[in-house]
């Protein structure tokens, strides 16, 4: 069986009409520390995780996207396909060098499956 682990990245995809208030909420109300060095992306330290807030035109409500890490992308893809997981690579380009892909859970939560050497 392929090994999986939760990744540290959480992406909150937010419609433009909610974006500024959402950033303000996590920055000013909750007081999370900002992640720097990835501008224009906006992210916050969220315990052991990183919370990224992305403005996405055309959305009507926010979504949460999670990261799953594995040491072997190809083995993970075969395992997930056999289990009936839905691939949804068209939702956001990852680039030709990226060792990962997108799936959706049965509850329609998007997951980035990301190959990370030495993930454990």
C-alpha positions in Angstrom: 0.0 0.0 0.0 1.1 3.6 -0.7 1.8 5.7 2.3 0.2 9.1 2.7 0.5 11.8 5.3 -1.2 15.2 5.8 0.8 18.0 4.3 1.3 21.3 6.0 -0.5 23.5 3.4 -4.1 24.4 3.6 -5.5 26.6 0.8 -8.6 28.7 1.3 -10.0 29.7 -2.1 -12.1 32.8 -1.5 -14.4 34.8 -3.9 -13.2 38.4 -4.6 -16.1 39.9 -2.6 -15.0 38.1 0.6 -11.2 38.2 0.1 -10.1 41.5 1.9 -12.4 40.8 4.9 -11.1 37.2 5.1 -7.5 38.3 5.1 -8.3 41.0 7.7 -10.0 38.4 9.9 -7.0 36.1 10.1 -4.5 39.0 10.3 -6.2 41.5 12.6 -9.0 39.6 14.5 -7.3 36.2 15.0 -3.8 37.7 14.9 -2.0 35.0 12.9 1.6 35.7 11.9 2.0 36.4 8.2 4.2 34.2 6.0 6.7 36.4 4.1 8.8 35.8 1.0 6.0 34.4 -1.1 4.3 37.7 -2.2 1.9 38.4 -3.8 0.5 35.2 -2.1 -0.9 35.8 1.3 -0.4 33.1 3.9 -0.4 32.8 7.7 1.3 30.5 10.2 -1.5 28.2 11.4 0.0 26.1 14.1 2.2 23.5 12.4 0.4 24.3 9.1 0.4 27.1 6.6 -2.9 28.7 5.7 -2.9 30.3 2.2 -5.7 32.6 1.2 -6.3 32.8 -2.6 -8.6 35.2 -4.3 -10.4 33.2 -7.0 -12.7 35.1 -9.5 -15.9 33.3 -10.4 -16.4 31.6 -7.1 -19.6 32.2 -5.1 -18.4 30.8 -1.8 -15.1 29.8 -0.1 -13.6 26.3 -0.4 -10.9 24.6 1.7 -8.2 22.6 -0.2 -5.8 20.3 1.6 -2.4 18.8 0.9 -1.5 15.1 1.1 2.1 14.1 0.8 3.5 10.8 -0.5 7.0 9.6 -1.3 5.9 8.1 -4.7 3.5 10.1 -6.9 3.1 7.3 -9.5 2.4 4.6 -6.9 0.0 7.0 -5.2 -1.8 7.8 -8.4 -2.3 4.1 -9.2 -3.5 3.4 -5.7 -6.0 6.2 -5.8 -7.3 5.3 -9.2 -7.8 1.7 -8.2 -9.8 3.0 -5.1 -12.0 5.2 -7.4 -10.7 8.6 -6.4 -11.6 11.3 -8.8 -8.7 13.1 -10.5 -9.4 16.8 -11.1 -6.1 18.1 -12.5 -7.9 20.7 -14.6 -8.8 22.8 -11.6 -5.4 24.5 -11.3 -2.2 24.0 -13.3 0.7 22.7 -11.4 3.4 23.0 -14.1 5.3 20.3 -15.9 8.0 19.9 -13.3 5.7 19.6 -10.3 5.5 16.0 -8.9 1.8 15.9 -7.9 -1.8 16.0 -9.0 -5.3 17.0 -7.8 -8.0 14.7 -6.5 -11.4 15.3 -4.9 -12.7 13.4 -1.9 -16.2 11.9 -1.9 -17.3 15.1 0.0 -15.9 17.3 -2.8 -12.9 18.5 -0.8 -10.0 19.2 -3.2 -6.6 17.6 -2.3 -3.2 18.3 -3.7 -1.3 15.0 -3.7 2.3 16.1 -3.6 5.4 13.9 -3.9 7.9 14.9 -1.2 11.1 12.9 -0.8 11.6 12.1 2.8 8.1 13.3 3.7 8.3 11.3 7.0 
